[in-house]
Amino acid sequence: MKAFAITRAALQGSNIANIEAITLPIPQATGHDILVEVKAISVNPVDTKVRAGFSGDTPRVLGWDAVGVVKEIGDGVTLFAPGDEVWYAGALGRPGSNSEFQLVDERIVALKPKTLDNASAAALPLTAITAWELLFDRLGVQREGNAGDTLLIVGAAGGVGSILTQLASKLTKMTVIGTASRPQSQKWVRDAGADYVVDHTKPLNEELARIGIKEVTHVASLNNTEGHYLQLIDVLAPQGKLALIDDPQSLDVVPLKLKSISLHWEFMFTRSMFETRDITAQHHLLTEVATLIDNQIIKTTLGEHFGIISAENLQKAHAQLETGRAVGKIVLEGF
């Protein structure tokens, strides 16, 4: 089968040019695994981080978002049958979705939304899982609840922010504030359902004061947590909650003490990486997201379609994502 892998470490500058086509044998499904014929993928920050940090001798197939068709099932599979159309975000420790066929554990897979084409669906799994877990599992927000609370989403125009804004505005009673710095991204966040949009390149306390808000109860920090950290503590209410998904080099928790602020980290690969007792929660939440899509409660976060799945287009997608200016998700489709 055709696959696309990172083949070399970055000796100087970037190794984006070392995303190359390789040929691999088609794997066989056993146990809880299903073999999926990949139809569409999207590119996430984790793809760029794994690529940039690659240092091995064996090419590594990237990709952690996919839509495809089940071709074969393992002997322990109970949730799917050959021919099912599925979507998933995969597992960090296994070969990725930038290949014609991929093995994935059925417990982190769901049937794709019936009302979306493959490209539109491929934009969602990883970010939907991340946003859902951050909002409901980490921050402990209640479905149809938290009236009177305010959620500040830093980086609301990105992949996770785009779906988190929708989930929070549609499924909770919170006031939702998204940050974005450019007219295009600000409009995107408003269209996703944010009650307010503020500019994260300006002091956050001043931006919140501008819209008449003194403090927030919850913060979802999706990028540049290190740069905003003290500002976030400043605008959080006493006993507030701060959740993040990015990778600050260090984070001093001591400033959280006076306000009794709780810190929460969301990493959507935790369940698959450790095969937690509740690993099937990702199957269930992706199933629920598909239902929300089909009921037109939330919508795809596809931002740009970069064409077929090829080395050249994957290189372009990685380069675009690393500018930090992507709005929504970058999707590729077909081989």
C-alpha positions as CSV (number, residue, x, y, z in Angstrom):
1,M,0.0,0.0,0.0
2,K,1.0,3.6,-0.5
3,A,1.8,5.6,2.6
4,F,3.4,9.0,3.5
5,A,6.0,9.1,6.3
6,I,8.6,11.3,7.8
7,T,11.9,9.8,6.8
8,R,14.6,12.0,8.2
9,A,15.3,14.2,11.3
10,A,15.7,17.9,10.9
11,L,19.4,18.5,10.7
12,Q,19.1,22.2,9.9
13,G,15.8,24.1,9.9
14,S,12.7,22.1,9.1
15,N,12.3,18.5,7.9
16,I,9.0,19.2,6.1
17,A,10.7,18.3,2.8
18,N,11.3,14.8,4.2
19,I,7.6,13.8,4.2
20,E,7.9,11.2,1.5
21,A,5.9,8.4,-0.2
22,I,6.8,4.9,0.8
23,T,5.4,1.4,0.2
24,L,4.3,-0.8,3.0
25,P,2.5,-4.2,3.2
26,I,-1.3,-4.0,4.0
27,P,-1.6,-5.0,7.7
28,Q,-4.0,-7.7,9.0
29,A,-6.7,-7.0,11.6
30,T,-6.7,-9.1,14.8
31,G,-8.3,-8.7,18.2
32,H,-10.1,-5.3,18.6
33,D,-8.5,-3.9,15.5
34,I,-10.3,-3.0,12.3
35,L,-8.6,-2.4,9.0
36,V,-9.8,0.8,7.4
37,E,-9.4,1.9,3.8
38,V,-8.6,5.6,4.3
39,K,-10.6,8.1,2.2
40,A,-9.8,11.5,3.8
41,I,-7.6,12.9,6.5
42,S,-6.9,16.2,8.2
43,V,-3.6,17.6,9.5
44,N,-3.3,18.6,13.2
45,P,-0.6,20.3,15.3
46,V,0.4,16.8,16.6
47,D,1.4,15.9,13.1
48,T,3.8,18.8,12.9
49,K,5.2,18.1,16.4
50,V,5.8,14.4,15.7
51,R,7.4,15.2,12.4
52,A,9.7,17.9,13.8
53,G,10.7,15.7,16.7
54,F,11.4,12.6,14.5
55,S,14.9,11.2,15.1
56,G,14.6,7.5,14.3
57,D,15.9,5.4,11.4
58,T,12.6,3.8,10.5
59,P,10.2,6.0,8.5
60,R,7.1,7.0,10.6
61,V,3.7,7.3,9.0
62,L,2.0,10.4,10.3
63,G,-1.6,11.3,10.5
64,W,-4.2,11.3,13.4
65,D,-7.5,12.0,11.7
66,A,-9.3,9.8,9.2
67,V,-12.5,8.9,7.5
68,G,-12.7,5.6,5.7
69,V,-14.4,2.2,5.1
70,V,-13.9,-0.9,7.2
71,K,-12.4,-3.6,5.0
72,E,-11.6,-6.3,7.6
73,I,-12.2,-6.9,11.3
74,G,-10.3,-8.7,14.1
75,D,-11.8,-11.7,15.9
76,G,-12.6,-9.5,19.0
77,V,-14.5,-6.8,17.1
78,T,-18.2,-6.3,18.0
79,L,-18.9,-2.7,17.0
80,F,-18.3,-2.7,13.3
81,A,-18.6,-4.8,10.1
82,P,-16.9,-4.6,6.7
83,G,-18.4,-1.9,4.6
84,D,-19.1,0.5,7.6
85,E,-18.1,4.1,7.0
86,V,-16.2,5.3,10.1
87,W,-14.2,8.2,11.5
88,Y,-11.6,8.4,14.2
89,A,-8.4,10.1,15.4
90,G,-6.2,7.0,16.0
91,A,-3.5,6.4,18.6
92,L,-0.2,8.2,18.9
93,G,1.9,5.1,19.3
94,R,0.7,3.4,16.1
95,P,1.2,4.0,12.4
96,G,-0.9,7.0,11.3
97,S,-3.6,7.7,8.8
98,N,-1.5,9.0,5.9
99,S,-1.7,5.7,4.2
100,E,-4.2,3.8,2.0
101,F,-5.0,1.3,4.8
102,Q,-4.7,1.7,8.6
103,L,-5.3,-0.5,11.6
104,V,-7.2,1.1,14.5
105,D,-8.8,-0.1,17.7
106,E,-12.6,-0.3,17.3
107,R,-13.1,1.2,20.8
108,I,-11.9,4.7,19.6
109,V,-13.8,4.6,16.3
110,A,-17.4,5.5,15.5
111,L,-19.7,5.6,12.4
112,K,-19.1,8.8,10.5
113,P,-21.9,11.4,10.2
114,K,-24.4,10.4,7.5
115,T,-24.9,14.0,6.3
116,L,-21.2,14.9,5.8
117,D,-19.0,14.0,2.8
118,N,-15.6,12.4,3.7
119,A,-13.6,15.6,3.6
120,S,-16.0,17.5,5.8
121,A,-16.0,14.7,8.3
122,A,-12.3,14.2,8.3
123,A,-11.9,17.7,9.8
124,L,-13.4,16.8,13.1
125,P,-12.5,13.6,15.0
126,L,-9.3,14.6,16.9
127,T,-10.4,18.1,17.6
128,A,-13.9,17.0,18.6
129,I,-12.5,14.4,21.0
130,T,-10.1,17.0,22.5
131,A,-12.8,19.7,22.8
132,W,-15.4,17.3,24.3
133,E,-13.0,15.8,26.9
134,L,-11.6,19.3,27.8
135,L,-15.1,20.7,28.3
136,F,-17.0,17.9,29.9
137,D,-14.3,15.6,31.4
138,R,-11.5,18.0,32.5
139,L,-13.4,21.2,33.3
140,G,-16.4,19.3,34.5
141,V,-19.0,21.4,32.7
142,Q,-22.5,20.0,32.7
143,R,-24.6,19.4,29.6
144,E,-27.3,22.0,29.5
145,G,-25.8,23.5,32.7
146,N,-23.4,26.0,34.1
147,A,-25.8,29.0,33.8
148,G,-24.0,32.1,35.0
149,D,-20.6,30.8,34.2
150,T,-18.3,32.2,31.6
151,L,-15.8,30.3,29.4
152,L,-12.8,32.1,27.8
153,I,-11.4,30.1,24.8
154,V,-7.9,31.3,23.9
155,G,-7.2,30.5,20.2
156,A,-10.9,30.0,19.3
157,A,-10.4,30.0,15.5
158,G,-8.1,27.0,15.4
159,G,-9.2,23.4,15.0
160,V,-10.0,22.6,18.6
161,G,-11.3,26.1,19.3
162,S,-13.7,25.9,16.3
163,I,-15.5,22.9,17.7
164,L,-15.1,23.8,21.4
165,T,-16.9,27.1,20.7
166,Q,-19.7,25.2,19.1
167,L,-20.0,22.6,21.8
168,A,-20.0,25.2,24.6
169,S,-22.5,27.5,22.9
170,K,-24.9,24.8,21.8
171,L,-24.7,22.3,24.7
172,T,-24.2,24.4,27.8
173,K,-25.7,27.6,29.3
174,M,-22.3,29.3,29.6
175,T,-21.4,32.7,28.2
176,V,-18.7,31.9,25.6
177,I,-15.9,34.3,24.8
178,G,-13.5,33.4,22.0
179,T,-10.2,35.1,21.2
180,A,-9.0,35.8,17.7
181,S,-6.8,38.6,16.3
182,R,-7.7,39.0,12.6
183,P,-11.0,40.0,10.9
184,Q,-11.2,36.6,9.2
185,S,-10.6,34.6,12.3
186,Q,-12.9,36.8,14.4
187,K,-15.7,36.3,12.0
188,W,-15.1,32.5,12.0
189,V,-15.4,32.5,15.8
190,R,-18.6,34.5,15.8
191,D,-20.0,32.1,13.2
192,A,-19.1,29.2,15.5
193,G,-21.4,30.7,18.1
194,A,-19.3,32.7,20.5
195,D,-21.2,35.4,22.4
196,Y,-18.2,37.7,22.3
197,V,-14.8,37.8,20.5
198,V,-11.8,39.5,22.0
199,D,-8.2,40.0,20.7
200,H,-5.5,37.9,22.4
201,T,-2.8,40.2,21.2
202,K,-4.1,42.9,23.6
203,P,-4.2,42.7,27.4
204,L,-7.0,40.3,28.2
205,N,-8.3,42.2,31.2
206,E,-8.7,45.3,29.0
207,E,-10.4,43.3,26.3
208,L,-12.8,41.7,28.8
209,A,-13.6,45.1,30.3
210,R,-14.4,46.4,26.9
211,I,-17.3,43.9,26.6
212,G,-18.3,44.5,30.2
213,I,-16.9,41.3,31.8
214,K,-14.8,41.5,34.9
215,E,-13.8,37.9,35.3
216,V,-14.4,34.4,33.9
217,T,-15.0,31.1,35.6
218,H,-13.4,28.8,33.1
219,V,-10.5,29.1,30.7
220,A,-9.6,26.8,27.8
221,S,-6.1,27.8,26.7
222,L,-5.4,26.2,23.4
223,N,-2.2,27.9,22.4
224,N,0.6,30.2,23.8
225,T,-0.4,29.3,27.4
226,E,3.1,30.3,28.5
227,G,2.7,33.8,27.1
228,H,-0.8,34.3,28.5
229,Y,-0.5,32.5,31.8
230,L,-0.4,35.3,34.3
231,Q,-3.1,37.2,32.4
232,L,-5.3,34.1,32.5
233,I,-4.8,33.9,36.3
234,D,-5.6,37.6,36.6
235,V,-9.0,37.3,34.7
236,L,-10.0,34.0,36.3
237,A,-12.5,34.2,39.2
238,P,-11.6,32.8,42.6
239,Q,-12.1,29.0,42.5
240,G,-12.0,29.1,38.7
241,K,-10.7,26.4,36.4
242,L,-7.9,26.5,33.8
243,A,-7.5,23.8,31.2
244,L,-4.8,23.7,28.5
245,I,-3.8,21.5,25.6
246,D,-0.5,23.0,24.4
247,D,3.1,22.3,25.6
248,P,4.6,25.1,27.6
249,Q,8.3,24.5,28.5
250,S,7.4,25.0,32.2
251,L,4.4,26.1,34.2
252,D,4.6,27.5,37.7
253,V,1.5,26.4,39.6
254,V,2.2,28.5,42.7
255,P,0.4,31.7,41.4
256,L,-2.8,29.6,41.2
257,K,-2.9,29.2,45.0
258,L,-4.4,32.4,46.2
259,K,-7.5,32.0,44.0
260,S,-7.7,28.2,44.5
261,I,-7.6,27.9,40.7
262,S,-7.6,24.3,39.5
263,L,-5.3,23.2,36.6
264,H,-6.4,20.6,34.1
265,W,-4.5,19.1,31.1
266,E,-6.3,17.6,28.2
267,F,-4.5,15.1,26.0
268,M,-6.8,13.1,23.8
269,F,-4.4,10.2,23.3
270,T,-4.4,9.3,27.0
271,R,-7.2,6.8,26.8
272,S,-5.7,5.0,23.8
273,M,-2.1,5.2,25.0
274,F,-2.9,3.6,28.4
275,E,-5.9,1.6,27.2
276,T,-7.8,3.1,30.2
277,R,-10.9,1.3,31.5
278,D,-13.0,3.9,29.9
279,I,-11.3,3.8,26.5
280,T,-14.7,3.2,24.8
281,A,-15.7,6.6,25.9
282,Q,-14.2,7.9,22.7
283,H,-16.4,5.6,20.6
284,H,-19.4,6.9,22.4
285,L,-18.5,10.6,22.2
286,L,-17.7,10.4,18.5
287,T,-21.0,8.7,18.0
288,E,-22.7,11.6,19.8
289,V,-20.9,14.2,17.8
290,A,-22.0,12.4,14.6
291,T,-25.6,12.7,15.8
292,L,-25.2,16.4,16.6
293,I,-23.8,16.9,13.1
294,D,-26.6,14.9,11.5
295,N,-29.2,16.9,13.6
296,Q,-27.6,20.1,12.4
297,I,-26.7,21.3,15.9
298,I,-23.0,21.6,15.1
299,K,-21.2,21.8,11.8
300,T,-17.9,20.8,10.2
301,T,-14.8,22.9,11.0
302,L,-13.2,22.4,7.5
303,G,-11.2,25.4,6.7
304,E,-9.2,24.5,3.5
305,H,-9.2,21.5,1.2
306,F,-5.6,20.9,0.0
307,G,-6.4,18.2,-2.6
308,I,-5.3,14.6,-2.8
309,I,-3.2,12.9,-0.1
310,S,0.3,13.3,-1.5
311,A,3.7,14.1,-0.2
312,E,3.6,17.5,-1.9
313,N,0.2,18.4,-0.4
314,L,1.1,17.1,3.0
315,Q,4.2,19.3,3.0
316,K,2.1,22.3,2.1
317,A,-0.4,21.5,4.9
318,H,2.4,21.1,7.5
319,A,3.9,24.4,6.4
320,Q,0.6,26.2,6.5
321,L,-0.2,24.8,10.0
322,E,3.1,25.9,11.3
323,T,2.4,29.6,10.4
324,G,-0.1,29.6,13.3
325,R,-2.6,31.3,11.0
326,A,-4.7,28.4,9.8
327,V,-8.5,29.0,10.3
328,G,-10.4,25.8,10.9
329,K,-9.0,22.5,9.6
330,I,-6.8,21.5,6.6
331,V,-8.2,18.4,4.9
332,L,-6.8,16.1,2.1
333,E,-8.8,13.5,0.3
334,G,-8.1,10.5,-1.9
335,F,-4.8,9.0,-3.2
